[in-house]
Structures are given as structure tokens and as C-alpha cells.
């Protein structure tokens, strides 16, 4: 299984970014996909999950600001992030089945003015 995130980088507070995650080597449409993030010195936080149905759930910390989506035809999951805050600075990981079946290497998002 290969999981490759992209789209991270520096952004100013209030800005937006879209992360992408391309996966291969398994039946994408049959698995729950999600995004987790790790802030230095803190634990791993599951922030967004998209189910095989297409329904999604979010942590309170990102609800109403982030949107997760999946394109089963492209084996890709996205995370649209808006109204970014400095507290969103973290390494963002794409995960399969909450990380049980795979996790990417992560992409750094830095929110600073």
C-alpha cells in the first residue's frame, strides 16, 4: 500500500490550503479514509474521516472549517482547509482505516504571518 500526501506548506492565518492524498495498492473504495495531524510535543489527533458511504465526520477543532472528500475513481482523498489558524500548524497524515491499514509520511502545514 502506498499513501502519498501533498499540498502542505506555509500559509497566513485566515488562509486556505487543500491537501491531497493519492493511494494505491488496495481497494480504495472499500476503506475508511481520514486525516490525522501531529503537533510537535503532542499526540496524534484524528481530525477528519470520510466513510465508504461518502459521509464525513470532524473533530471539534476543525469542524466548519475543514472539508474532507474522496474521489474513488482517482483513489484520492482531499482535505480542504479554510480559516486556518496558527494552532493548525502540524504535520498532516493521510490514513487508512484510522491508521490501522496504512499512513502516509505526512505533509507539513505551517500557519504563520
Secondary structure, DSSP 8 states (H G I E B T S, - for coil): -EEEEE--EEE-TT--EEEEEEEESS-GGGS-EEEEEE-TTS-EEEEEEE-TTS-EEE-TTTTTTEEEEEETTTTEEEEEE-S--GGG-EEEEEEEGGGTSEE---EEEEE--
